[in-house]
Amino acid sequence: MASKLERALSQLRRGRLAAQKEEPKPSSGDSFRAVVEERLRHLEQQLGDLKGRVNGLIFLVAGTALTQVIIKILQ
């Protein structure tokens, strides 16, 4: 009885060790998720760049308008 139990336990250990050594293969869902996450990161970066450009444009227009008002006042 003990020898059957010992053999079963050793087989179980060997099976678990073999399963741990094997790397899991990525499924198509995992690769799709990775592509979507990369696209979202890229889109967030582009959106941040766009926000920076719009802010710069707003300050340029405001500065130009303020300069024109100051020039009109000083003349």
Buried (B, 14 or more C-beta within 10 A) or exposed (E): EEEEEEEEEEEEEEEEEEEEEEEEEEEEEEEEEEEEEEEEEEEEEEEEEEEEEEEEEEEEEEEEEEEEEEEEEEE
